[in-house]
Amino acid sequence: MKHPVFAANWKMNQAPADAEAFLRQFLAYYPKTQDRTVIFFPSALSLHTVTIALQDRSDIKVGVQNIHWEDHGAFTGENSASIARGAGARYTLVGHSERRHVFGETDEQAGKKVAAAVRAGLTPLFCVGETLAEREAGRTVDVVLRQLRAGVAEVDKAQLHTFLLAYEPVWAIGTGKTATPADASTVHMAIRQELRTLAGARGEGIPILYGGSVNRGNAGSLLAAPEVGGLLVGGASLEADGWASIVRN
Ligand code: 13P
């Protein structure tokens, strides 16, 4: 039986007052449940507000969208994993395609961020995904596995079973183009195989989320695909009733 994970990446949206209004609506639509996990990744500036708004809902988790790899110091404008934890985060995205492709984050930096997350007690939701050019060149699995290996290079593999992973093809993010459930499954199976190699039998239980133009119309069929253990959603997580209908899948 699947215990799906539904993660909302709000990206650079939802100021604290918007986040509060969203959650008031969403919580009314979504009663407490134990058979799935919902995680919100708000802007760092809305993190505290979201944590307070969810304090009576232990079934809903909160994460930060980005961390620096150092724990503290002279890094103006950055947030560390321990600061995020202090503000209420228990999860962090690492390796998101916008970090990689808009901000030039490297595989090595993503690996350092994963290690920083583990040091501070945040669970990484580690993201991998190929560009359209890489896909068309037949390099999807190579790219995704290279990103995965680099992402976990600096951590003890005995920790891996606590992580979450997401496959987000870059060409599917915010474009309205979604991988077919079969395409997503093929890549998820390659990731699963690598997780078995890295973590042994414990690699079996690591949820692998799909992300990229998920909406209320396609969420059910993606979630039903083999090895799709949840969904990581951008645009369609910004509207409370639409997001509630996705997490009720
Ligand atoms: P969209 O759902 O808007 O395509 O974004 C996906 C994503 O990047 C989630 O992290």
Boltz pocket constraint, residues with backbone or C-beta under 6 A from the ligand:
constraints:
  - pocket:
      binder: B
      contacts: [[A, 9], [A, 96], [A, 168], [A, 172], [A, 173], [A, 174], [A, 175], [A, 176], [A, 211], [A, 212], [A, 213], [A, 214], [A, 232], [A, 233], [A, 234], [A, 235], [A, 236]]
      max_distance: 6.0
